[in-house]
Amino acid sequence: MAKVQRVRLAEGEIAAEDDYAEHLRDYRKFVRGVQLVIAGVATVLLLLAFFLL
């Protein structure tokens, strides 16, 4: 994984590395959810094509 750099916020605070790690976990969960939804839709479409055509 890439090296995490500290980010300076507008208020002058430094974002914690934990915040960035949490962001990455959320992003990975989101991408996994999108993959599952697309796989489900594709499965339904394939079943519809198989049984209706």
LOFI-408749 format. One line per 8 residues: for each residue x, y, z negated of N, C-alpha, C. Coordinates in steps of 0.05 Angstrom, whole numbers, plus 5000, padded with zeros to 4 digits. Layout:
# residues N
X/Y/Z/X/Y/Z/X/Y/Z; ... .
//
This chain:
# residues 53
5017/4977/5000/5000/5000/5000/5018/5025/5000; 5008/5046/5011/5023/5071/5014/5028/5083/4986; 5049/5098/4985/5056/5112/4960/5036/5134/4955; 5025/5135/4931/5005/5155/4924/5019/5181/4916; 5011/5203/4928/5022/5229/4921/5002/5244/4905; 5012/5261/4888/4994/5278/4872/4984/5301/4890; 4958/5308/4885/4946/5329/4901/4939/5352/4883; 4947/5376/4891/4941/5399/4875/4914/5410/4882 .
4896/5413/4862/4869/5422/4867/4868/5453/4867; 4846/5464/4875/4843/5493/4876/4846/5506/4849; 4838/5493/4828/4840/5505/4801/4868/5503/4790; 4886/5490/4805/4913/5487/4796/4918/5461/4781; 4897/5445/4778/4901/5419/4765/4912/5399/4785; 4924/5378/4774/4935/5357/4791/4916/5333/4789; 4907/5324/4812/4889/5300/4812/4904/5276/4803; 4892/5261/4786/4905/5237/4775/4906/5215/4796 .
4927/5199/4794/4930/5177/4813/4907/5157/4810; 4895/5155/4786/4872/5138/4782/4848/5147/4799; 4845/5173/4802/4823/5183/4819/4826/5174/4848; 4851/5175/4858/4856/5166/4885/4852/5136/4888; 4861/5121/4868/4857/5092/4868/4827/5085/4868; 4812/5100/4852/4782/5096/4852/4770/5103/4879; 4780/5124/4891/4770/5131/4918/4775/5109/4938; 4799/5097/4936/4805/5075/4955/4787/5051/4950 .
4782/5045/4925/4764/5022/4918/4736/5028/4929; 4726/5052/4926/4699/5060/4936/4699/5058/4966; 4720/5067/4979/4721/5066/5008/4721/5037/5018; 4736/5020/5005/4737/4992/5013/4710/4979/5009; 4696/4985/4988/4669/4974/4983/4650/4984/5005; 4652/5009/5012/4635/5020/5033/4640/5006/5060; 4665/5003/5067/4672/4990/5092/4662/4961/5092; 4665/4947/5070/4656/4919/5067/4625/4918/5070 .
4611/4937/5058/4582/4938/5061/4573/4943/5089; 4587/4961/5103/4580/4966/5131/4585/4941/5148; 4607/4927/5143/4612/4902/5157/4590/4881/5152; 4581/4879/5128/4560/4859/5122/4534/4867/5135; 4527/4892/5135/4503/4901/5148/4504/4896/5178; 4526/4902/5191/4530/4898/5220/4528/4868/5226; 4541/4851/5209/4539/4822/5213/4511/4812/5210; 4496/4823/5191/4468/4815/5188/4451/4823/5212 .
4454/4847/5221/4439/4856/5245/4446/4840/5269; 4472/4834/5273/4480/4818/5296/4468/4790/5294; 4467/4778/5270/4456/4752/5266/4426/4752/5273; 4412/4772/5264/4383/4774/5270/4379/4777/5300; 4395/4793/5313/4392/4797/5342/4398/4771/5357; 4418/4757/5349/4425/4731/5362/4402/4711/5358; 4391/4709/5334/4369/4691/5329/4344/4699/5345; 4339/4724/5347/4316/4734/5364/4320/4726/5393 .
4345/4730/5403/4351/4724/5431/4348/4694/5435; 4357/4678/5417/4356/4649/5419/4327/4639/5420; 4311/4648/5401/4284/4638/5399/4264/4651/5418; 4269/4675/5427/4249/4689/5443/4256/4688/5473; 4280/4682/5480/4287/4682/5509/4288/4654/5520 .
//
